[in-house]
Amino acid sequence: MASLQEAVVKKFLQTLDENETFDQSKTAKLEALLKADGKIKPDDLAAIFALPDGGEIL
């Protein structure tokens, strides 16, 4: 089953990487979080996707 999860994560990250409007630094942080062992915490995701001061949602 792990290979199916890995395939989904790989495709998801690839889709984000190909999106020119998505912040690529967020993709890298998300990739590191998804590949790390352990349970993902909502606070970790919030930290990645939080807007910078005066930023726009992309």
Phi, psi and omega in degrees: 000332181299327181292327176294316178298318178297320179295320179294315179297316181299315180293319179299313180293324177296318179297317178295320182296326181280347180278112185291340182270352181268135181297114184293335177293329177290324177298316180296317179294319179295319178300315179298319180294317181291329181274346179287148176286146177115171182276136178283132180261145178305324180296327178295317179292320179299321179295323180289316187264004177296145179281140171290162179304124180076011183278169179249153174283127177238000000 
